[in-house]
Amino acid sequence: MASADSLPVFARRIGFRPFNGWAKRGAGDDAFDAVMQPLAAVIDTVRVVARQVTPLSRTGFYDRVDA
């Protein structure tokens, strides 16, 4: 290690940008902090349309009503 207050780190996690840099020692403890930036996921709008399955729908009642 080059320094007692930081470490070179490469970390990856699903949903975050990979971190490749120096992790700094936290305040007064033995933990090192590496901040990973979340990746924004762009998802298109999903629309679900369904009819409830009933005895009337199984016999074609609603098909005849729509016609």
N, CA, C and O atoms as a Maestro MAE file, in Angstrom:
{
 s_m_m2io_version
 :::
 2.0.0
}

f_m_ct {
 s_m_title
 :::
 protein
 m_atom[268] {
  # First column is atom index #
  i_m_mmod_type
  r_m_x_coord
  r_m_y_coord
  r_m_z_coord
  i_m_residue_number
  s_m_chain_name
  s_m_pdb_residue_name
  s_m_pdb_atom_name
  i_m_atomic_number
  :::
  1 25 0.842 -1.181 0.000 1 A "MET " " N  " 7
  2 3 0.000 0.000 0.000 1 A "MET " " CA " 6
  3 2 0.882 1.238 0.000 1 A "MET " " C  " 6
  4 15 1.880 1.315 0.717 1 A "MET " " O  " 8
  5 25 0.497 2.182 -0.805 2 A "ALA " " N  " 7
  6 3 1.263 3.414 -0.891 2 A "ALA " " CA " 6
  7 2 0.963 4.358 0.262 2 A "ALA " " C  " 6
  8 15 1.819 5.148 0.660 2 A "ALA " " O  " 8
  9 25 -0.245 4.280 0.797 3 A "SER " " N  " 7
  10 3 -0.648 5.219 1.828 3 A "SER " " CA " 6
  11 2 -1.526 4.506 2.841 3 A "SER " " C  " 6
  12 15 -2.235 3.560 2.498 3 A "SER " " O  " 8
  13 25 -1.481 4.964 4.109 4 A "ALA " " N  " 7
  14 3 -2.304 4.357 5.143 4 A "ALA " " CA " 6
  15 2 -3.728 4.914 5.136 4 A "ALA " " C  " 6
  16 15 -4.610 4.360 5.792 4 A "ALA " " O  " 8
  17 25 -3.959 5.994 4.407 5 A "ASP " " N  " 7
  18 3 -5.298 6.591 4.413 5 A "ASP " " CA " 6
  19 2 -6.114 6.295 3.160 5 A "ASP " " C  " 6
  20 15 -7.258 6.739 3.067 5 A "ASP " " O  " 8
  21 25 -5.562 5.554 2.187 6 A "SER " " N  " 7
  22 3 -6.333 5.201 0.992 6 A "SER " " CA " 6
  23 2 -5.786 3.926 0.357 6 A "SER " " C  " 6
  24 15 -4.632 3.550 0.564 6 A "SER " " O  " 8
  25 25 -6.652 3.270 -0.428 7 A "LEU " " N  " 7
  26 3 -6.305 2.020 -1.116 7 A "LEU " " CA " 6
  27 2 -6.790 2.084 -2.564 7 A "LEU " " C  " 6
  28 15 -7.837 2.672 -2.832 7 A "LEU " " O  " 8
  29 25 -6.043 1.485 -3.509 8 A "PRO " " N  " 7
  30 3 -6.587 1.376 -4.868 8 A "PRO " " CA " 6
  31 2 -7.641 0.263 -4.897 8 A "PRO " " C  " 6
  32 15 -7.397 -0.842 -4.412 8 A "PRO " " O  " 8
  33 25 -8.808 0.563 -5.465 9 A "VAL " " N  " 7
  34 3 -9.932 -0.384 -5.448 9 A "VAL " " CA " 6
  35 2 -10.587 -0.431 -6.823 9 A "VAL " " C  " 6
  36 15 -10.747 0.596 -7.483 9 A "VAL " " O  " 8
  37 25 -10.965 -1.640 -7.247 10 A "PHE " " N  " 7
  38 3 -11.824 -1.811 -8.407 10 A "PHE " " CA " 6
  39 2 -13.017 -2.626 -7.925 10 A "PHE " " C  " 6
  40 15 -12.855 -3.770 -7.501 10 A "PHE " " O  " 8
  41 25 -14.236 -2.037 -7.986 11 A "ALA " " N  " 7
  42 3 -15.440 -2.711 -7.496 11 A "ALA " " CA " 6
  43 2 -16.537 -2.606 -8.542 11 A "ALA " " C  " 6
  44 15 -16.675 -1.591 -9.224 11 A "ALA " " O  " 8
  45 25 -17.326 -3.695 -8.656 12 A "ARG " " N  " 7
  46 3 -18.462 -3.713 -9.570 12 A "ARG " " CA " 6
  47 2 -19.663 -4.270 -8.828 12 A "ARG " " C  " 6
  48 15 -19.528 -5.157 -7.985 12 A "ARG " " O  " 8
  49 25 -20.852 -3.738 -9.150 13 A "ARG " " N  " 7
  50 3 -22.103 -4.236 -8.591 13 A "ARG " " CA " 6
  51 2 -23.221 -3.943 -9.584 13 A "ARG " " C  " 6
  52 15 -23.222 -2.897 -10.233 13 A "ARG " " O  " 8
  53 25 -24.164 -4.859 -9.701 14 A "ILE " " N  " 7
  54 3 -25.277 -4.684 -10.622 14 A "ILE " " CA " 6
  55 2 -26.059 -3.430 -10.231 14 A "ILE " " C  " 6
  56 15 -26.386 -3.236 -9.060 14 A "ILE " " O  " 8
  57 25 -26.353 -2.587 -11.210 15 A "GLY " " N  " 7
  58 3 -27.121 -1.370 -10.974 15 A "GLY " " CA " 6
  59 2 -26.266 -0.153 -10.657 15 A "GLY " " C  " 6
  60 15 -26.804 0.934 -10.448 15 A "GLY " " O  " 8
  61 25 -24.944 -0.312 -10.616 16 A "PHE " " N  " 7
  62 3 -24.034 0.790 -10.313 16 A "PHE " " CA " 6
  63 2 -22.921 0.846 -11.347 16 A "PHE " " C  " 6
  64 15 -22.569 -0.163 -11.958 16 A "PHE " " O  " 8
  65 25 -22.377 2.035 -11.533 17 A "ARG " " N  " 7
  66 3 -21.209 2.181 -12.400 17 A "ARG " " CA " 6
  67 2 -20.007 1.528 -11.711 17 A "ARG " " C  " 6
  68 15 -19.874 1.627 -10.491 17 A "ARG " " O  " 8
  69 25 -19.142 0.870 -12.463 18 A "PRO " " N  " 7
  70 3 -17.943 0.305 -11.835 18 A "PRO " " CA " 6
  71 2 -17.095 1.404 -11.191 18 A "PRO " " C  " 6
  72 15 -16.961 2.500 -11.734 18 A "PRO " " O  " 8
  73 25 -16.536 1.095 -10.042 19 A "PHE " " N  " 7
  74 3 -15.665 2.045 -9.329 19 A "PHE " " CA " 6
  75 2 -14.228 1.588 -9.515 19 A "PHE " " C  " 6
  76 15 -13.878 0.459 -9.171 19 A "PHE " " O  " 8
  77 25 -13.400 2.463 -10.056 20 A "ASN " " N  " 7
  78 3 -11.988 2.177 -10.227 20 A "ASN " " CA " 6
  79 2 -11.236 3.416 -9.758 20 A "ASN " " C  " 6
  80 15 -11.113 4.393 -10.496 20 A "ASN " " O  " 8
  81 25 -10.741 3.369 -8.544 21 A "GLY " " N  " 7
  82 3 -10.060 4.535 -7.994 21 A "GLY " " CA " 6
  83 2 -9.544 4.261 -6.595 21 A "GLY " " C  " 6
  84 15 -9.309 3.117 -6.206 21 A "GLY " " O  " 8
  85 25 -9.377 5.332 -5.858 22 A "TRP " " N  " 7
  86 3 -8.824 5.224 -4.512 22 A "TRP " " CA " 6
  87 2 -9.952 5.307 -3.491 22 A "TRP " " C  " 6
  88 15 -10.760 6.236 -3.517 22 A "TRP " " O  " 8
  89 25 -9.999 4.329 -2.594 23 A "ALA " " N  " 7
  90 3 -10.967 4.340 -1.494 23 A "ALA " " CA " 6
  91 2 -10.268 4.957 -0.288 23 A "ALA " " C  " 6
  92 15 -9.180 4.537 0.104 23 A "ALA " " O  " 8
  93 25 -10.917 5.962 0.287 24 A "LYS " " N  " 7
  94 3 -10.314 6.664 1.419 24 A "LYS " " CA " 6
  95 2 -10.781 6.070 2.739 24 A "LYS " " C  " 6
  96 15 -11.899 5.566 2.852 24 A "LYS " " O  " 8
  97 25 -9.898 6.141 3.743 25 A "ARG " " N  " 7
  98 3 -10.216 5.625 5.073 25 A "ARG " " CA " 6
  99 2 -11.275 6.519 5.705 25 A "ARG " " C  " 6
  100 15 -11.200 7.746 5.636 25 A "ARG " " O  " 8
  101 25 -12.276 5.868 6.328 26 A "GLY " " N  " 7
  102 3 -13.343 6.596 6.998 26 A "GLY " " CA " 6
  103 2 -12.832 7.291 8.249 26 A "GLY " " C  " 6
  104 15 -11.685 7.107 8.656 26 A "GLY " " O  " 8
  105 25 -13.689 8.079 8.842 27 A "ALA " " N  " 7
  106 3 -13.324 8.862 10.031 27 A "ALA " " CA " 6
  107 2 -13.199 7.957 11.254 27 A "ALA " " C  " 6
  108 15 -14.204 7.476 11.778 27 A "ALA " " O  " 8
  109 25 -11.993 7.728 11.701 28 A "GLY " " N  " 7
  110 3 -11.726 7.030 12.955 28 A "GLY " " CA " 6
  111 2 -12.005 5.539 12.984 28 A "GLY " " C  " 6
  112 15 -12.066 4.969 14.074 28 A "GLY " " O  " 8
  113 25 -12.177 4.885 11.864 29 A "ASP " " N  " 7
  114 3 -12.385 3.434 11.888 29 A "ASP " " CA " 6
  115 2 -11.502 2.758 10.841 29 A "ASP " " C  " 6
  116 15 -10.734 3.421 10.143 29 A "ASP " " O  " 8
  117 25 -11.615 1.456 10.741 30 A "ASP " " N  " 7
  118 3 -10.779 0.705 9.805 30 A "ASP " " CA " 6
  119 2 -11.444 0.505 8.442 30 A "ASP " " C  " 6
  120 15 -10.893 -0.183 7.583 30 A "ASP " " O  " 8
  121 25 -12.615 1.097 8.237 31 A "ALA " " N  " 7
  122 3 -13.328 0.932 6.963 31 A "ALA " " CA " 6
  123 2 -12.838 1.946 5.936 31 A "ALA " " C  " 6
  124 15 -12.463 3.069 6.276 31 A "ALA " " O  " 8
  125 25 -12.849 1.527 4.680 32 A "PHE " " N  " 7
  126 3 -12.500 2.402 3.572 32 A "PHE " " CA " 6
  127 2 -13.775 2.700 2.787 32 A "PHE " " C  " 6
  128 15 -14.592 1.805 2.568 32 A "PHE " " O  " 8
  129 25 -13.947 3.947 2.365 33 A "ASP " " N  " 7
  130 3 -15.157 4.374 1.665 33 A "ASP " " CA " 6
  131 2 -14.894 4.511 0.167 33 A "ASP " " C  " 6
  132 15 -13.975 5.211 -0.257 33 A "ASP " " O  " 8
  133 25 -15.718 3.829 -0.621 34 A "ALA " " N  " 7
  134 3 -15.705 3.965 -2.079 34 A "ALA " " CA " 6
  135 2 -17.143 4.219 -2.500 34 A "ALA " " C  " 6
  136 15 -18.002 3.354 -2.328 34 A "ALA " " O  " 8
  137 25 -17.410 5.386 -3.046 35 A "VAL " " N  " 7
  138 3 -18.773 5.762 -3.423 35 A "VAL " " CA " 6
  139 2 -19.042 5.329 -4.857 35 A "VAL " " C  " 6
  140 15 -18.329 5.722 -5.781 35 A "VAL " " O  " 8
  141 25 -20.082 4.512 -5.032 36 A "MET " " N  " 7
  142 3 -20.463 4.035 -6.362 36 A "MET " " CA " 6
  143 2 -21.698 4.794 -6.818 36 A "MET " " C  " 6
  144 15 -22.630 4.998 -6.042 36 A "MET " " O  " 8
  145 25 -21.703 5.212 -8.081 37 A "GLN " " N  " 7
  146 3 -22.815 5.972 -8.654 37 A "GLN " " CA " 6
  147 2 -23.850 5.013 -9.244 37 A "GLN " " C  " 6
  148 15 -23.497 4.127 -10.023 37 A "GLN " " O  " 8
  149 25 -25.134 5.183 -8.877 38 A "PRO " " N  " 7
  150 3 -26.163 4.301 -9.449 38 A "PRO " " CA " 6
  151 2 -26.382 4.582 -10.930 38 A "PRO " " C  " 6
  152 15 -26.233 5.715 -11.388 38 A "PRO " " O  " 8
  153 25 -26.735 3.546 -11.667 39 A "LEU " " N  " 7
  154 3 -27.089 3.685 -13.076 39 A "LEU " " CA " 6
  155 2 -28.593 3.881 -13.172 39 A "LEU " " C  " 6
  156 15 -29.360 3.115 -12.589 39 A "LEU " " O  " 8
  157 25 -29.011 4.886 -13.892 40 A "ALA " " N  " 7
  158 3 -30.442 5.119 -14.094 40 A "ALA " " CA " 6
  159 2 -30.937 4.202 -15.201 40 A "ALA " " C  " 6
  160 15 -30.383 4.187 -16.301 40 A "ALA " " O  " 8
  161 25 -31.964 3.451 -14.911 41 A "ALA " " N  " 7
  162 3 -32.552 2.562 -15.909 41 A "ALA " " CA " 6
  163 2 -33.744 3.250 -16.552 41 A "ALA " " C  " 6
  164 15 -34.636 3.736 -15.856 41 A "ALA " " O  " 8
  165 25 -33.761 3.291 -17.877 42 A "VAL " " N  " 7
  166 3 -34.869 3.884 -18.611 42 A "VAL " " CA " 6
  167 2 -35.757 2.742 -19.096 42 A "VAL " " C  " 6
  168 15 -35.348 1.912 -19.908 42 A "VAL " " O  " 8
  169 25 -36.965 2.726 -18.585 43 A "ILE " " N  " 7
  170 3 -37.896 1.660 -18.923 43 A "ILE " " CA " 6
  171 2 -39.121 2.286 -19.568 43 A "ILE " " C  " 6
  172 15 -39.684 3.246 -19.044 43 A "ILE " " O  " 8
  173 25 -39.531 1.742 -20.704 44 A "ASP " " N  " 7
  174 3 -40.734 2.226 -21.376 44 A "ASP " " CA " 6
  175 2 -41.971 1.914 -20.542 44 A "ASP " " C  " 6
  176 15 -41.957 1.023 -19.693 44 A "ASP " " O  " 8
  177 25 -43.033 2.658 -20.798 45 A "THR " " N  " 7
  178 3 -44.292 2.446 -20.100 45 A "THR " " CA " 6
  179 2 -44.861 1.083 -20.467 45 A "THR " " C  " 6
  180 15 -44.874 0.700 -21.637 45 A "THR " " O  " 8
  181 25 -45.328 0.363 -19.467 46 A "VAL " " N  " 7
  182 3 -45.938 -0.946 -19.674 46 A "VAL " " CA " 6
  183 2 -47.405 -0.832 -19.276 46 A "VAL " " C  " 6
  184 15 -47.725 -0.413 -18.163 46 A "VAL " " O  " 8
  185 25 -48.278 -1.202 -20.178 47 A "ARG " " N  " 7
  186 3 -49.711 -1.151 -19.899 47 A "ARG " " CA " 6
  187 2 -50.262 -2.559 -20.018 47 A "ARG " " C  " 6
  188 15 -50.070 -3.226 -21.035 47 A "ARG " " O  " 8
  189 25 -50.940 -3.004 -18.986 48 A "VAL " " N  " 7
  190 3 -51.505 -4.348 -18.960 48 A "VAL " " CA " 6
  191 2 -53.016 -4.224 -18.942 48 A "VAL " " C  " 6
  192 15 -53.588 -3.557 -18.081 48 A "VAL " " O  " 8
  193 25 -53.648 -4.870 -19.897 49 A "VAL " " N  " 7
  194 3 -55.099 -4.877 -19.982 49 A "VAL " " CA " 6
  195 2 -55.543 -6.329 -20.008 49 A "VAL " " C  " 6
  196 15 -55.090 -7.111 -20.845 49 A "VAL " " O  " 8
  197 25 -56.422 -6.684 -19.096 50 A "ALA " " N  " 7
  198 3 -56.890 -8.065 -19.042 50 A "ALA " " CA " 6
  199 2 -58.288 -8.095 -18.449 50 A "ALA " " C  " 6
  200 15 -58.653 -7.250 -17.631 50 A "ALA " " O  " 8
  201 25 -59.035 -9.047 -18.859 51 A "ARG " " N  " 7
  202 3 -60.346 -9.266 -18.282 51 A "ARG " " CA " 6
  203 2 -60.252 -10.370 -17.244 51 A "ARG " " C  " 6
  204 15 -59.431 -11.282 -17.337 51 A "ARG " " O  " 8
  205 25 -61.105 -10.255 -16.275 52 A "GLN " " N  " 7
  206 3 -61.162 -11.294 -15.259 52 A "GLN " " CA " 6
  207 2 -61.763 -12.547 -15.888 52 A "GLN " " C  " 6
  208 15 -62.729 -12.462 -16.646 52 A "GLN " " O  " 8
  209 25 -61.204 -13.686 -15.580 53 A "VAL " " N  " 7
  210 3 -61.722 -14.941 -16.122 53 A "VAL " " CA " 6
  211 2 -62.910 -15.364 -15.265 53 A "VAL " " C  " 6
  212 15 -62.769 -15.676 -14.082 53 A "VAL " " O  " 8
  213 25 -64.073 -15.366 -15.889 54 A "THR " " N  " 7
  214 3 -65.314 -15.767 -15.220 54 A "THR " " CA " 6
  215 2 -66.006 -16.808 -16.094 54 A "THR " " C  " 6
  216 15 -65.618 -17.014 -17.244 54 A "THR " " O  " 8
  217 25 -67.029 -17.464 -15.551 55 A "PRO " " N  " 7
  218 3 -67.766 -18.419 -16.392 55 A "PRO " " CA " 6
  219 2 -68.369 -17.748 -17.626 55 A "PRO " " C  " 6
  220 15 -68.446 -18.364 -18.689 55 A "PRO " " O  " 8
  221 25 -68.802 -16.477 -17.491 56 A "LEU " " N  " 7
  222 3 -69.371 -15.785 -18.646 56 A "LEU " " CA " 6
  223 2 -68.331 -15.529 -19.725 56 A "LEU " " C  " 6
  224 15 -68.624 -15.651 -20.914 56 A "LEU " " O  " 8
  225 25 -67.117 -15.174 -19.315 57 A "SER " " N  " 7
  226 3 -66.078 -14.912 -20.320 57 A "SER " " CA " 6
  227 2 -65.631 -16.198 -21.003 57 A "SER " " C  " 6
  228 15 -65.265 -16.180 -22.179 57 A "SER " " O  " 8
  229 25 -65.658 -17.315 -20.279 58 A "ARG " " N  " 7
  230 3 -65.249 -18.590 -20.878 58 A "ARG " " CA " 6
  231 2 -66.264 -19.088 -21.905 58 A "ARG " " C  " 6
  232 15 -65.903 -19.828 -22.820 58 A "ARG " " O  " 8
  233 25 -67.527 -18.692 -21.765 59 A "THR " " N  " 7
  234 3 -68.551 -19.157 -22.710 59 A "THR " " CA " 6
  235 2 -68.749 -18.197 -23.866 59 A "THR " " C  " 6
  236 15 -69.588 -18.450 -24.731 59 A "THR " " O  " 8
  237 25 -67.996 -17.094 -23.909 60 A "GLY " " N  " 7
  238 3 -68.077 -16.174 -25.036 60 A "GLY " " CA " 6
  239 2 -69.088 -15.066 -24.868 60 A "GLY " " C  " 6
  240 15 -69.366 -14.345 -25.826 60 A "GLY " " O  " 8
  241 25 -69.654 -14.903 -23.669 61 A "PHE " " N  " 7
  242 3 -70.667 -13.867 -23.429 61 A "PHE " " CA " 6
  243 2 -70.137 -12.479 -23.782 61 A "PHE " " C  " 6
  244 15 -70.801 -11.727 -24.496 61 A "PHE " " O  " 8
  245 25 -68.959 -12.136 -23.293 62 A "TYR " " N  " 7
  246 3 -68.415 -10.789 -23.526 62 A "TYR " " CA " 6
  247 2 -68.007 -10.587 -24.989 62 A "TYR " " C  " 6
  248 15 -68.034 -9.460 -25.483 62 A "TYR " " O  " 8
  249 25 -67.638 -11.642 -25.673 63 A "ASP " " N  " 7
  250 3 -67.346 -11.529 -27.102 63 A "ASP " " CA " 6
  251 2 -68.607 -11.150 -27.874 63 A "ASP " " C  " 6
  252 15 -68.548 -10.351 -28.808 63 A "ASP " " O  " 8
  253 25 -69.746 -11.721 -27.487 64 A "ARG " " N  " 7
  254 3 -71.012 -11.401 -28.152 64 A "ARG " " CA " 6
  255 2 -71.468 -9.989 -27.789 64 A "ARG " " C  " 6
  256 15 -72.068 -9.314 -28.625 64 A "ARG " " O  " 8
  257 25 -71.200 -9.523 -26.564 65 A "VAL " " N  " 7
  258 3 -71.577 -8.182 -26.149 65 A "VAL " " CA " 6
  259 2 -70.774 -7.137 -26.921 65 A "VAL " " C  " 6
  260 15 -71.315 -6.109 -27.329 65 A "VAL " " O  " 8
  261 25 -69.468 -7.404 -27.123 66 A "ASP " " N  " 7
  262 3 -68.597 -6.467 -27.840 66 A "ASP " " CA " 6
  263 2 -68.924 -6.390 -29.325 66 A "ASP " " C  " 6
  264 15 -68.607 -5.390 -29.971 66 A "ASP " " O  " 8
  265 25 -69.548 -7.420 -29.879 67 A "ALA " " N  " 7
  266 3 -69.808 -7.461 -31.329 67 A "ALA " " CA " 6
  267 2 -70.913 -6.544 -31.757 67 A "ALA " " C  " 6
  268 15 -71.236 -6.478 -32.943 67 A "ALA " " O  " 8
  :::
 }
 m_bond[267] {
  # First column is bond index #
  i_m_from
  i_m_to
  i_m_order
  :::
  1 1 2 1
  2 2 3 1
  3 3 4 2
  4 3 5 1
  5 5 6 1
  6 6 7 1
  7 7 8 2
  8 7 9 1
  9 9 10 1
  10 10 11 1
  11 11 12 2
  12 11 13 1
  13 13 14 1
  14 14 15 1
  15 15 16 2
  16 15 17 1
  17 17 18 1
  18 18 19 1
  19 19 20 2
  20 19 21 1
  21 21 22 1
  22 22 23 1
  23 23 24 2
  24 23 25 1
  25 25 26 1
  26 26 27 1
  27 27 28 2
  28 27 29 1
  29 29 30 1
  30 30 31 1
  31 31 32 2
  32 31 33 1
  33 33 34 1
  34 34 35 1
  35 35 36 2
  36 35 37 1
  37 37 38 1
  38 38 39 1
  39 39 40 2
  40 39 41 1
  41 41 42 1
  42 42 43 1
  43 43 44 2
  44 43 45 1
  45 45 46 1
  46 46 47 1
  47 47 48 2
  48 47 49 1
  49 49 50 1
  50 50 51 1
  51 51 52 2
  52 51 53 1
  53 53 54 1
  54 54 55 1
  55 55 56 2
  56 55 57 1
  57 57 58 1
  58 58 59 1
  59 59 60 2
  60 59 61 1
  61 61 62 1
  62 62 63 1
  63 63 64 2
  64 63 65 1
  65 65 66 1
  66 66 67 1
  67 67 68 2
  68 67 69 1
  69 69 70 1
  70 70 71 1
  71 71 72 2
  72 71 73 1
  73 73 74 1
  74 74 75 1
  75 75 76 2
  76 75 77 1
  77 77 78 1
  78 78 79 1
  79 79 80 2
  80 79 81 1
  81 81 82 1
  82 82 83 1
  83 83 84 2
  84 83 85 1
  85 85 86 1
  86 86 87 1
  87 87 88 2
  88 87 89 1
  89 89 90 1
  90 90 91 1
  91 91 92 2
  92 91 93 1
  93 93 94 1
  94 94 95 1
  95 95 96 2
  96 95 97 1
  97 97 98 1
  98 98 99 1
  99 99 100 2
  100 99 101 1
  101 101 102 1
  102 102 103 1
  103 103 104 2
  104 103 105 1
  105 105 106 1
  106 106 107 1
  107 107 108 2
  108 107 109 1
  109 109 110 1
  110 110 111 1
  111 111 112 2
  112 111 113 1
  113 113 114 1
  114 114 115 1
  115 115 116 2
  116 115 117 1
  117 117 118 1
  118 118 119 1
  119 119 120 2
  120 119 121 1
  121 121 122 1
  122 122 123 1
  123 123 124 2
  124 123 125 1
  125 125 126 1
  126 126 127 1
  127 127 128 2
  128 127 129 1
  129 129 130 1
  130 130 131 1
  131 131 132 2
  132 131 133 1
  133 133 134 1
  134 134 135 1
  135 135 136 2
  136 135 137 1
  137 137 138 1
  138 138 139 1
  139 139 140 2
  140 139 141 1
  141 141 142 1
  142 142 143 1
  143 143 144 2
  144 143 145 1
  145 145 146 1
  146 146 147 1
  147 147 148 2
  148 147 149 1
  149 149 150 1
  150 150 151 1
  151 151 152 2
  152 151 153 1
  153 153 154 1
  154 154 155 1
  155 155 156 2
  156 155 157 1
  157 157 158 1
  158 158 159 1
  159 159 160 2
  160 159 161 1
  161 161 162 1
  162 162 163 1
  163 163 164 2
  164 163 165 1
  165 165 166 1
  166 166 167 1
  167 167 168 2
  168 167 169 1
  169 169 170 1
  170 170 171 1
  171 171 172 2
  172 171 173 1
  173 173 174 1
  174 174 175 1
  175 175 176 2
  176 175 177 1
  177 177 178 1
  178 178 179 1
  179 179 180 2
  180 179 181 1
  181 181 182 1
  182 182 183 1
  183 183 184 2
  184 183 185 1
  185 185 186 1
  186 186 187 1
  187 187 188 2
  188 187 189 1
  189 189 190 1
  190 190 191 1
  191 191 192 2
  192 191 193 1
  193 193 194 1
  194 194 195 1
  195 195 196 2
  196 195 197 1
  197 197 198 1
  198 198 199 1
  199 199 200 2
  200 199 201 1
  201 201 202 1
  202 202 203 1
  203 203 204 2
  204 203 205 1
  205 205 206 1
  206 206 207 1
  207 207 208 2
  208 207 209 1
  209 209 210 1
  210 210 211 1
  211 211 212 2
  212 211 213 1
  213 213 214 1
  214 214 215 1
  215 215 216 2
  216 215 217 1
  217 217 218 1
  218 218 219 1
  219 219 220 2
  220 219 221 1
  221 221 222 1
  222 222 223 1
  223 223 224 2
  224 223 225 1
  225 225 226 1
  226 226 227 1
  227 227 228 2
  228 227 229 1
  229 229 230 1
  230 230 231 1
  231 231 232 2
  232 231 233 1
  233 233 234 1
  234 234 235 1
  235 235 236 2
  236 235 237 1
  237 237 238 1
  238 238 239 1
  239 239 240 2
  240 239 241 1
  241 241 242 1
  242 242 243 1
  243 243 244 2
  244 243 245 1
  245 245 246 1
  246 246 247 1
  247 247 248 2
  248 247 249 1
  249 249 250 1
  250 250 251 1
  251 251 252 2
  252 251 253 1
  253 253 254 1
  254 254 255 1
  255 255 256 2
  256 255 257 1
  257 257 258 1
  258 258 259 1
  259 259 260 2
  260 259 261 1
  261 261 262 1
  262 262 263 1
  263 263 264 2
  264 263 265 1
  265 265 266 1
  266 266 267 1
  267 267 268 2
  :::
 }
}
